[in-house]
């Protein structure tokens, strides 16, 4: 594929024609232009946008073409060489879902012919055809696979984000896209890079499953044994409940039995309290009997004699009568206490007999209740069984899930190691292919800086890793030349392939901040490489970045390769014939 011409349907647009080999587009600031004028808006970067747009790129905010959508009905035309023939591609800003092709002879593209013999092709089909023609890629069922647009972006970088790294063509490019595209362009096995991303997706899904699992799963994450212990315990409880339900008998008069049991229990408590009270009374009366004694008349008489009083006979008779009276009282009291003790013992005996009957009735009710229960008891038992069974089922599911999660993590670890080993083997076997790019990169950087830079390809646990190492690499200009050298090395190697884009376009951003000697050397090297290898090189550059003195010193005439000079002195000097 080669770029032959860029034009538009509006007459003010300045048609640009390109030749084989080296081409240069200069944005020139004339002496007559005002100090406030700038090369921004002249259209050199828009030229890259138009080429990409006609080759299937989408419009994005910030691009000139995106702003043009609301101004005029622009239709851009790109003449390209495809499969040995000239094809004109037209794509309108107003109707961007298809391209109109004129001069297509290939049978490998599907479209709709109009009455003028032009082929209307949907953008997806157009990009499929270009991918097959320029890179030899067919439709892939892999989610993470190279596409024409992602690959061609390395040969026609557009926008500031395309000049951040040699291995990225857009800002914040996804890691899998970087790996897959660079692996493909360098001759590595891009399908391994795709598998790495699939592994990352699986790991992300696994992490999401763990994070979204119930708290029980997160609690036992990494401790499946504890979860199994809880499951076994709960299973035993469920088994006990199942056995209890199978042996349960519903008693028709359960509530009557329960009421009789409650009454008997209450009566037993009352009787036992009464027996205890009566026994305490017996103990008290028995103690009183031991303390009861006869009146000692002799002791009273002796007491009076000791004080020297001689009692007359009358007094002695009175003392005897008193003693007799007191003996009668004592006998009566003893008789009462003995009668009470006897009565209480009879009551206790009767109550004990009653207690035996009550306890027998109580034991009979308990025996019946222990072998069965009421219907609501069975219902409650069944509800408890259902609840516990549900908990067991949930626990079993969580245990199975955790087991799968653990197995999944181990499986992914093994698969990652196997993939790395496979990639290491494949990397070695494909050494002749990627070493050619490394060799070309070293030769180009040596021509720029007097010593070769390093293009480093490594196989890591997360996939392919790419890097460039140049002396004074911290400089912005040197970093840009790292991008230049990588792109030119790819163009050099791909120009030898049967299917190749055979074009490399560098916007002015790649030359910003670069020493004029390196700019001069880069332009001369691109001219020599494109002529020797048979591909197109298109450089877009601002005039004040153009090292004319250095180029003339080496006998290199820019005018021999000039495709168009854009000026800022009048609007017609711009690509679109006006300023934006």
PLY file of the C-alpha trace (Angstrom):
ply
format ascii 1.0
element vertex 580
property float x
property float y
property float z
element edge 579
property int vertex1
property int vertex2
end_header
0.00 0.00 0.00
1.24 3.50 -0.89
-0.29 6.96 -0.48
-0.59 8.67 -3.88
-2.81 11.71 -3.36
-4.98 13.49 -0.80
-7.78 15.78 -1.98
-11.30 16.98 -1.11
-14.50 17.83 -2.93
-14.27 21.56 -2.10
-12.13 23.62 -4.49
-10.31 25.60 -1.80
-8.67 22.44 -0.48
-5.04 22.11 -1.65
-4.47 18.70 -3.22
-1.31 16.95 -2.02
0.51 14.40 -4.16
3.12 11.99 -2.89
5.89 10.15 -4.68
7.65 6.90 -3.93
10.30 7.04 -1.25
10.90 10.23 0.72
8.32 13.04 0.90
8.24 16.15 3.05
5.45 18.57 3.99
6.66 21.89 5.37
4.63 24.33 7.48
6.35 27.59 6.65
6.14 30.86 8.52
6.68 33.61 5.99
8.34 36.94 6.67
5.12 38.78 5.90
3.06 36.87 8.47
2.17 38.57 11.71
3.84 37.70 14.98
0.57 36.27 16.24
0.34 33.82 13.34
1.32 30.25 13.96
1.83 27.05 12.03
-0.94 25.51 14.14
-3.97 25.32 11.90
-2.06 25.24 8.62
-3.16 21.65 8.14
-0.03 19.52 8.28
-1.38 17.42 11.17
-4.82 17.43 9.56
-3.22 15.77 6.56
-2.42 12.74 8.74
-5.96 12.84 10.12
-7.42 12.76 6.60
-5.24 9.81 5.56
-6.25 7.87 8.67
-9.91 8.87 8.27
-10.05 7.59 4.70
-8.38 4.40 5.93
-11.13 3.70 8.45
-10.20 5.73 11.55
-12.91 7.25 13.73
-13.07 10.94 14.46
-12.18 12.03 17.96
-12.65 15.26 19.86
-9.80 17.69 19.46
-9.14 16.78 15.85
-9.57 19.36 13.10
-11.84 17.01 11.16
-14.12 16.71 14.17
-14.52 20.50 14.22
-15.17 20.57 10.46
-18.28 18.39 10.79
-20.45 21.41 11.56
-18.96 23.80 8.99
-19.27 22.44 5.47
-20.13 19.13 3.90
-16.59 17.93 3.42
-15.80 14.74 1.54
-12.17 13.69 1.48
-10.50 11.57 -1.16
-7.44 9.41 -0.82
-5.73 7.81 -3.79
-3.79 4.71 -2.72
-2.00 1.88 -4.43
-3.59 -1.42 -3.41
-2.67 -4.83 -4.81
-0.80 -3.21 -7.65
-3.61 -0.87 -8.76
-4.76 2.68 -8.05
-7.85 2.95 -5.85
-9.61 6.20 -4.96
-11.24 6.24 -1.53
-13.91 8.83 -0.68
-15.35 9.35 2.78
-17.76 12.06 3.84
-17.78 13.70 7.26
-21.58 13.79 7.12
-21.94 10.10 6.23
-19.00 8.37 7.85
-20.33 4.81 8.07
-19.01 3.86 4.63
-16.35 4.61 2.06
-16.87 4.84 -1.69
-14.18 3.08 -3.74
-13.35 3.70 -7.38
-10.97 1.45 -9.28
-11.22 -1.63 -7.05
-10.56 -4.84 -8.96
-10.14 -7.16 -6.00
-12.74 -9.85 -5.36
-11.78 -9.93 -1.67
-13.98 -7.02 -0.61
-17.76 -6.90 -0.30
-19.80 -3.83 -1.10
-22.65 -2.29 -3.07
-22.10 -1.04 -6.62
-23.87 2.15 -7.67
-24.86 3.07 -11.21
-21.51 4.80 -11.70
-19.61 1.61 -11.00
-18.36 2.83 -7.62
-18.26 0.38 -4.73
-19.89 1.44 -1.45
-18.24 -0.43 1.41
-19.09 -0.43 5.11
-16.24 0.76 7.34
-15.89 -2.59 9.12
-15.51 -4.41 5.78
-13.08 -1.77 4.53
-10.85 -2.20 7.58
-11.02 -5.98 7.25
-9.86 -5.73 3.66
-7.06 -3.31 4.54
-5.90 -5.59 7.36
-5.67 -8.49 4.95
-3.87 -6.41 2.31
-1.46 -4.42 4.50
-0.68 -6.88 7.28
-1.95 -10.27 6.14
-4.35 -10.57 9.08
-7.68 -12.34 8.77
-10.75 -12.03 10.96
-9.92 -13.53 14.34
-12.28 -15.01 16.87
-9.92 -13.93 19.64
-11.18 -11.02 21.67
-7.69 -9.62 21.99
-6.29 -9.64 18.49
-4.53 -7.12 16.25
-6.58 -5.02 13.87
-5.68 -2.91 10.88
-6.31 0.37 12.70
-4.31 -0.58 15.80
-1.35 -1.72 13.67
-1.43 1.06 11.08
-1.31 3.61 13.93
2.38 2.75 14.28
2.94 3.79 10.65
0.82 6.97 10.78
0.91 8.28 14.34
-1.65 11.02 14.92
-2.13 13.31 17.90
0.06 14.17 20.89
-0.72 10.90 22.63
0.93 8.98 19.80
4.38 10.36 20.68
4.60 9.38 24.35
6.24 5.99 23.88
7.54 3.94 20.95
5.11 1.16 21.92
1.96 3.27 22.31
0.00 5.14 19.66
-2.68 6.63 21.91
-2.59 8.03 25.42
-3.54 5.56 28.17
-3.49 2.65 25.74
-4.60 -0.63 27.26
-1.82 -2.99 28.26
-3.15 -5.91 26.21
-3.35 -3.70 23.11
0.27 -2.62 23.58
1.42 -6.22 24.01
-0.60 -7.73 21.16
0.24 -5.06 18.57
3.96 -4.85 19.33
4.25 -8.63 19.54
2.67 -8.90 16.09
4.85 -6.19 14.54
8.05 -7.57 16.07
7.39 -11.12 14.87
6.51 -12.58 18.27
3.57 -14.86 18.92
0.80 -12.33 19.52
-1.65 -15.09 20.50
0.39 -15.67 23.66
-0.06 -12.00 24.53
-3.78 -12.49 23.95
-3.75 -15.49 26.29
-2.06 -13.40 28.96
-4.89 -10.90 28.81
-7.42 -13.73 28.97
-5.66 -14.93 32.12
-5.87 -11.42 33.56
-9.60 -11.40 32.79
-10.03 -14.75 34.54
-8.14 -13.46 37.56
-10.29 -10.32 37.61
-13.46 -12.44 37.45
-12.14 -14.63 40.27
-11.39 -11.59 42.38
-14.86 -10.22 41.69
-16.43 -13.53 42.73
-14.50 -13.46 46.00
-15.34 -9.80 46.66
-19.03 -10.32 45.88
-19.37 -13.57 47.83
-21.30 -13.60 51.11
-19.41 -12.62 54.22
-19.15 -16.29 55.16
-17.08 -16.92 52.04
-14.86 -13.91 52.67
-14.48 -15.00 56.28
-13.32 -18.46 55.34
-11.28 -17.38 52.34
-8.04 -19.29 52.70
-9.52 -21.50 55.47
-11.65 -24.14 53.81
-11.07 -26.49 56.78
-12.94 -24.20 59.18
-15.87 -23.99 56.79
-15.95 -27.79 56.49
-15.96 -28.12 60.29
-19.00 -25.88 60.55
-20.69 -27.80 57.75
-20.15 -31.18 59.52
-21.51 -29.81 62.82
-24.61 -28.42 61.14
-25.15 -31.67 59.23
-25.19 -33.58 62.55
-27.82 -31.20 63.96
-29.99 -31.66 60.89
-29.70 -35.45 61.21
-30.82 -35.28 64.86
-33.81 -33.16 63.92
-34.74 -35.57 61.14
-34.64 -38.50 63.59
-36.72 -36.59 66.16
-39.37 -35.84 63.56
-39.51 -39.45 62.36
-40.05 -40.69 65.96
-42.51 -37.98 66.97
-46.09 -39.03 67.95
-48.87 -36.48 68.06
-50.95 -36.97 71.27
-54.66 -36.05 70.80
-55.05 -35.00 74.49
-51.60 -33.51 74.78
-52.78 -30.24 76.28
-54.99 -32.08 78.87
-51.96 -34.16 79.86
-49.87 -31.03 80.13
-52.56 -29.37 82.28
-52.85 -32.48 84.54
-49.07 -32.52 84.85
-49.03 -28.88 85.85
-51.82 -29.45 88.45
-50.07 -32.51 89.89
-46.80 -30.64 90.08
-48.50 -27.78 91.93
-50.21 -30.14 94.36
-46.93 -31.93 95.02
-45.29 -28.63 95.82
-48.13 -27.69 98.22
-48.11 -31.10 99.94
-44.35 -31.08 100.33
-44.54 -27.59 101.81
-47.21 -28.76 104.27
-45.19 -31.86 105.25
-42.15 -29.71 105.83
-44.13 -27.28 107.99
-45.68 -30.08 110.06
-42.30 -31.75 110.53
-40.91 -28.47 111.81
-43.82 -28.26 114.30
-43.15 -31.82 115.48
-39.50 -30.94 116.07
-40.54 -27.84 118.06
-43.08 -29.74 120.19
-40.60 -32.53 120.88
-38.11 -29.99 122.18
-40.76 -28.49 124.43
-41.49 -31.94 125.92
-37.84 -32.35 126.83
-37.86 -29.01 128.60
-41.06 -29.73 130.61
-40.34 -30.83 134.38
-42.19 -31.49 137.79
-42.41 -28.74 140.52
-39.77 -29.46 143.28
-41.52 -28.53 146.66
-38.55 -29.62 148.74
-36.34 -27.20 146.91
-38.72 -24.34 147.70
-38.86 -25.25 151.41
-35.10 -25.55 151.60
-34.79 -22.09 150.11
-36.86 -20.54 152.87
-34.93 -22.38 155.63
-31.68 -21.08 154.27
-32.84 -17.54 154.85
-33.76 -18.40 158.49
-37.41 -18.38 158.10
-39.31 -21.16 159.76
-42.52 -21.84 157.87
-45.63 -22.51 159.84
-47.67 -25.55 158.94
-50.26 -23.47 157.14
-47.73 -22.04 154.84
-46.36 -25.48 154.08
-49.79 -26.70 153.01
-50.14 -23.79 150.64
-46.79 -24.59 149.06
-47.92 -28.17 148.52
-51.11 -26.99 146.86
-49.13 -24.70 144.55
-46.86 -27.55 143.59
-49.81 -29.79 142.90
-51.34 -27.13 140.71
-48.16 -26.69 138.73
-47.74 -30.44 138.26
-51.23 -30.58 136.84
-50.45 -27.79 134.40
-47.25 -29.52 133.33
-49.04 -32.79 132.79
-51.73 -31.06 130.76
-49.10 -29.32 128.60
-47.22 -32.56 127.98
-50.46 -34.29 127.09
-51.25 -31.48 124.61
-47.81 -31.59 123.02
-47.90 -35.36 122.68
-51.39 -35.15 121.15
-50.23 -32.48 118.65
-47.16 -34.47 117.70
-49.31 -37.52 117.11
-51.80 -35.52 115.04
-49.08 -33.93 112.90
-47.46 -37.30 112.29
-50.78 -38.62 111.06
-51.11 -35.65 108.69
-47.57 -36.20 107.40
-48.28 -39.86 106.82
-51.44 -38.98 104.89
-49.64 -36.32 102.91
-46.78 -38.70 102.03
-49.28 -41.21 100.75
-50.91 -38.44 98.72
-47.45 -37.39 97.40
-46.80 -40.94 96.25
-50.06 -40.89 94.30
-49.38 -37.45 92.83
-45.83 -38.41 91.83
-47.08 -41.59 90.18
-49.63 -39.58 88.19
-46.95 -37.03 87.33
-44.54 -39.71 86.12
-47.26 -41.23 83.99
-47.96 -37.85 82.33
-44.25 -37.23 81.81
-43.82 -40.62 80.25
-46.62 -39.93 77.79
-45.32 -36.45 76.99
-41.79 -37.76 76.44
-43.00 -40.12 73.72
-44.96 -37.47 71.81
-46.34 -33.99 71.78
-48.91 -31.64 70.35
-49.33 -30.92 66.63
-47.95 -27.39 67.01
-44.83 -28.91 68.63
-44.36 -31.07 65.54
-44.90 -28.03 63.32
-42.28 -26.08 65.23
-39.92 -29.04 65.02
-40.44 -29.27 61.26
-39.91 -25.52 60.86
-36.66 -25.76 62.77
-35.63 -28.68 60.55
-36.39 -26.68 57.40
-34.42 -23.71 58.69
-31.42 -25.83 59.64
-31.60 -27.71 56.34
-31.55 -24.40 54.45
-28.52 -23.27 56.42
-26.79 -26.57 55.66
-27.60 -26.27 51.94
-26.27 -22.72 51.89
-23.16 -23.78 53.75
-22.60 -26.65 51.32
-22.91 -24.22 48.42
-20.47 -21.80 50.03
-18.03 -24.62 50.70
-18.27 -25.76 47.08
-17.83 -22.18 45.89
-14.81 -21.63 48.09
-13.35 -24.93 46.94
-13.78 -23.85 43.32
-12.28 -20.44 44.07
-9.24 -22.03 45.68
-8.90 -24.49 42.82
-9.33 -21.64 40.32
-6.54 -19.59 41.90
-4.17 -22.52 41.86
-5.13 -23.38 38.29
-4.45 -19.80 37.14
-1.05 -19.83 38.85
-0.13 -23.02 37.03
-1.49 -21.74 33.73
0.46 -18.49 34.09
3.70 -20.38 34.67
3.01 -22.67 31.72
2.25 -19.67 29.52
5.48 -17.96 30.54
7.46 -21.11 29.75
5.74 -21.40 26.40
6.47 -17.74 25.66
10.13 -18.14 26.59
10.45 -21.08 24.21
8.58 -19.27 21.44
10.64 -16.13 22.00
13.83 -18.09 21.43
12.48 -19.92 18.38
11.41 -16.65 16.74
14.73 -14.98 17.35
15.55 -14.50 13.63
12.41 -12.38 13.20
12.55 -10.01 16.16
16.34 -9.77 16.16
16.10 -8.14 12.74
14.11 -5.26 14.25
16.56 -4.98 17.15
19.49 -4.91 14.75
17.83 -2.23 12.60
16.99 -0.16 15.71
20.60 -0.29 16.87
21.89 0.74 13.46
19.46 3.68 13.22
20.24 5.00 16.72
23.95 4.66 16.08
23.56 6.78 12.95
21.73 9.39 15.04
23.93 9.48 18.13
27.15 7.69 17.27
26.37 4.68 19.44
23.61 2.07 19.20
20.58 2.13 21.43
18.93 -0.96 22.83
15.51 -2.30 21.94
14.73 -4.70 24.78
12.13 -7.48 24.59
11.52 -9.51 27.72
9.12 -12.22 28.82
7.73 -11.55 32.31
5.06 -13.09 34.52
2.51 -10.65 33.09
3.46 -10.96 29.42
5.83 -9.31 26.99
7.72 -6.24 28.13
9.19 -3.72 25.68
11.67 -0.93 26.29
14.16 1.28 24.47
17.38 2.51 26.08
19.29 5.40 24.62
22.15 7.45 25.98
20.83 10.77 27.31
17.42 9.08 27.23
15.99 11.49 29.78
15.96 14.25 27.15
12.60 14.81 25.47
14.25 15.09 22.07
16.16 11.85 22.56
12.93 10.16 23.60
11.28 11.30 20.37
14.17 9.89 18.40
13.60 6.58 20.18
10.08 6.57 18.71
11.49 7.57 15.30
14.06 4.76 15.37
11.50 2.15 16.41
9.04 3.18 13.68
11.74 3.28 11.03
13.04 -0.13 12.10
9.51 -1.57 11.77
9.05 0.06 8.36
12.44 -1.34 7.28
11.53 -4.91 8.28
7.90 -4.81 7.09
8.85 -3.44 3.68
10.35 -6.87 2.93
7.10 -8.70 3.58
4.58 -9.64 0.89
1.78 -7.90 2.82
2.97 -4.53 4.06
1.68 -0.98 4.59
4.88 0.28 2.84
4.39 3.75 4.24
5.63 5.60 7.33
4.30 9.03 8.28
5.86 11.21 10.98
4.14 14.37 12.16
6.11 17.42 13.31
5.69 16.47 16.98
8.37 13.82 16.62
10.99 16.44 15.70
10.18 18.90 18.49
13.02 19.43 20.96
15.45 17.40 18.84
18.89 18.80 18.07
19.11 20.01 14.47
21.97 17.63 13.72
19.79 14.66 14.73
16.85 16.07 12.72
19.10 16.38 9.68
20.44 12.87 10.17
16.91 11.47 10.74
15.58 12.98 7.51
18.56 11.80 5.46
18.37 8.32 7.02
14.63 8.10 6.29
15.23 9.13 2.71
17.95 6.50 2.26
16.00 3.72 3.99
12.74 4.38 2.14
14.56 4.42 -1.22
16.58 1.29 -0.46
13.71 -0.74 1.04
10.98 0.51 -1.30
8.55 2.16 1.11
7.19 5.68 1.44
8.30 8.06 4.12
6.27 11.23 4.69
7.66 13.83 7.08
5.59 16.80 8.24
7.76 19.46 9.82
7.76 23.12 10.83
10.18 25.27 8.91
12.04 26.45 12.02
12.71 22.80 12.94
14.12 22.15 9.49
17.95 22.19 9.65
18.56 23.55 6.14
22.20 24.37 6.84
22.97 20.85 8.05
21.09 19.31 5.12
22.81 21.52 2.54
26.17 20.73 4.09
25.48 17.07 3.30
24.21 17.89 -0.17
20.59 17.04 0.69
18.04 19.21 -1.12
14.64 19.41 0.51
13.09 20.80 -2.67
13.67 17.47 -4.41
11.26 15.78 -1.98
8.79 18.57 -1.24
5.16 17.43 -1.50
3.61 20.73 -0.39
4.58 23.88 1.44
1.91 25.28 3.76
2.17 28.97 4.60
0.56 31.28 7.09
0.75 34.53 5.12
-2.71 34.17 3.53
-5.63 31.74 4.18
-5.16 30.10 0.79
-1.73 28.95 1.93
-3.35 26.53 4.39
-4.33 22.98 3.49
-8.06 23.77 3.68
-7.72 27.17 2.06
-8.76 28.77 5.35
-7.64 28.97 8.99
-9.38 27.21 11.91
0 1
1 2
2 3
3 4
4 5
5 6
6 7
7 8
8 9
9 10
10 11
11 12
12 13
13 14
14 15
15 16
16 17
17 18
18 19
19 20
20 21
21 22
22 23
23 24
24 25
25 26
26 27
27 28
28 29
29 30
30 31
31 32
32 33
33 34
34 35
35 36
36 37
37 38
38 39
39 40
40 41
41 42
42 43
43 44
44 45
45 46
46 47
47 48
48 49
49 50
50 51
51 52
52 53
53 54
54 55
55 56
56 57
57 58
58 59
59 60
60 61
61 62
62 63
63 64
64 65
65 66
66 67
67 68
68 69
69 70
70 71
71 72
72 73
73 74
74 75
75 76
76 77
77 78
78 79
79 80
80 81
81 82
82 83
83 84
84 85
85 86
86 87
87 88
88 89
89 90
90 91
91 92
92 93
93 94
94 95
95 96
96 97
97 98
98 99
99 100
100 101
101 102
102 103
103 104
104 105
105 106
106 107
107 108
108 109
109 110
110 111
111 112
112 113
113 114
114 115
115 116
116 117
117 118
118 119
119 120
120 121
121 122
122 123
123 124
124 125
125 126
126 127
127 128
128 129
129 130
130 131
131 132
132 133
133 134
134 135
135 136
136 137
137 138
138 139
139 140
140 141
141 142
142 143
143 144
144 145
145 146
146 147
147 148
148 149
149 150
150 151
151 152
152 153
153 154
154 155
155 156
156 157
157 158
158 159
159 160
160 161
161 162
162 163
163 164
164 165
165 166
166 167
167 168
168 169
169 170
170 171
171 172
172 173
173 174
174 175
175 176
176 177
177 178
178 179
179 180
180 181
181 182
182 183
183 184
184 185
185 186
186 187
187 188
188 189
189 190
190 191
191 192
192 193
193 194
194 195
195 196
196 197
197 198
198 199
199 200
200 201
201 202
202 203
203 204
204 205
205 206
206 207
207 208
208 209
209 210
210 211
211 212
212 213
213 214
214 215
215 216
216 217
217 218
218 219
219 220
220 221
221 222
222 223
223 224
224 225
225 226
226 227
227 228
228 229
229 230
230 231
231 232
232 233
233 234
234 235
235 236
236 237
237 238
238 239
239 240
240 241
241 242
242 243
243 244
244 245
245 246
246 247
247 248
248 249
249 250
250 251
251 252
252 253
253 254
254 255
255 256
256 257
257 258
258 259
259 260
260 261
261 262
262 263
263 264
264 265
265 266
266 267
267 268
268 269
269 270
270 271
271 272
272 273
273 274
274 275
275 276
276 277
277 278
278 279
279 280
280 281
281 282
282 283
283 284
284 285
285 286
286 287
287 288
288 289
289 290
290 291
291 292
292 293
293 294
294 295
295 296
296 297
297 298
298 299
299 300
300 301
301 302
302 303
303 304
304 305
305 306
306 307
307 308
308 309
309 310
310 311
311 312
312 313
313 314
314 315
315 316
316 317
317 318
318 319
319 320
320 321
321 322
322 323
323 324
324 325
325 326
326 327
327 328
328 329
329 330
330 331
331 332
332 333
333 334
334 335
335 336
336 337
337 338
338 339
339 340
340 341
341 342
342 343
343 344
344 345
345 346
346 347
347 348
348 349
349 350
350 351
351 352
352 353
353 354
354 355
355 356
356 357
357 358
358 359
359 360
360 361
361 362
362 363
363 364
364 365
365 366
366 367
367 368
368 369
369 370
370 371
371 372
372 373
373 374
374 375
375 376
376 377
377 378
378 379
379 380
380 381
381 382
382 383
383 384
384 385
385 386
386 387
387 388
388 389
389 390
390 391
391 392
392 393
393 394
394 395
395 396
396 397
397 398
398 399
399 400
400 401
401 402
402 403
403 404
404 405
405 406
406 407
407 408
408 409
409 410
410 411
411 412
412 413
413 414
414 415
415 416
416 417
417 418
418 419
419 420
420 421
421 422
422 423
423 424
424 425
425 426
426 427
427 428
428 429
429 430
430 431
431 432
432 433
433 434
434 435
435 436
436 437
437 438
438 439
439 440
440 441
441 442
442 443
443 444
444 445
445 446
446 447
447 448
448 449
449 450
450 451
451 452
452 453
453 454
454 455
455 456
456 457
457 458
458 459
459 460
460 461
461 462
462 463
463 464
464 465
465 466
466 467
467 468
468 469
469 470
470 471
471 472
472 473
473 474
474 475
475 476
476 477
477 478
478 479
479 480
480 481
481 482
482 483
483 484
484 485
485 486
486 487
487 488
488 489
489 490
490 491
491 492
492 493
493 494
494 495
495 496
496 497
497 498
498 499
499 500
500 501
501 502
502 503
503 504
504 505
505 506
506 507
507 508
508 509
509 510
510 511
511 512
512 513
513 514
514 515
515 516
516 517
517 518
518 519
519 520
520 521
521 522
522 523
523 524
524 525
525 526
526 527
527 528
528 529
529 530
530 531
531 532
532 533
533 534
534 535
535 536
536 537
537 538
538 539
539 540
540 541
541 542
542 543
543 544
544 545
545 546
546 547
547 548
548 549
549 550
550 551
551 552
552 553
553 554
554 555
555 556
556 557
557 558
558 559
559 560
560 561
561 562
562 563
563 564
564 565
565 566
566 567
567 568
568 569
569 570
570 571
571 572
572 573
573 574
574 575
575 576
576 577
577 578
578 579
